[in-house]
């Protein structure tokens, strides 16, 4: 039985922009993760919620946040969730590959998060950086959450991927939900790391796109360009 889950990869160095006073990168947003939370809240996390990472990945990202705070009191840290793109290894590319090869996929259904396109994260960080550069006196430093609007389980995420790609793949494998306990993984994973993104909208006017809309754009880009790495 094929079982699928995902380990999120970082799109930025944990300690970026922390090389010392006078560095032009000091107000560049630093990317962190929803996995700094333990997933036990039962509701979307806000920036002020207590952090309690369950695994080494979350702990390393939290250490990165602490390093940025120590290096620069006017830091901007952006926590995001379940990142995917048309490039490199990620959940969307994995599901598309397996959907083209197999008749049946099993995917974890009892972990929830907010799927987020890397392109949207980059755009949000650019807008934040522009505000920091043009209106530093009006910018509130600190931690912000940015993730795709809405939420899903990995199972729901995989279903959406296959449904959106079915016509071009010419097939639609069966997606079977399983529990985390049925998916042996070396690291403990938080069950519910949904992020509340109200603060980034309030402070910067940045409103995340619905995750399904961003996913559709990514799949269209992937399947229309077979040369992507």
C-alpha angles and dihedrals in degrees: 000000000000114000124193133197133144140236111207117233124213119245094200139040113267092231100037114146094021102104096114146281117328095025111141089219096063093101094042108115116255116218120231135164147251087236090083083083126074095225095235100111095090092217137062113294121244123206094259096055117116115265121228113161116201100203143034093263092056092044092051092051091048089051087053091053090051091050092052092048092050093048098046128022088197095057128148115208120183117198115200139174144229096350122203137167141166088266137076126349117330140134097272094051091045093052092047091051094048093043088059092050108036141050097213133034128183117209134182111259104180101067119083132197144135115274108222131191114229088222090061091049090052092050092048092049091049091053091048092048091049091053090049090052099042102034108020093155091058096046120099109214123215139075125335132181121225123174140136113293112258128018142248145179118248086254092054090044091052092047091054092049093052094044093051093047100038098099094051095040090050091221142064117207122205114265112209121195119228135176126252089249089062092054110071108212130169092228130057111242128210112245100216122020101158112158128221107221099185094113096059089049092048096046103034105017090241113148115189117232119243105272094234091056092051090045092053091053091050094049091048089052093047098047094043093054114051092177095070112122 
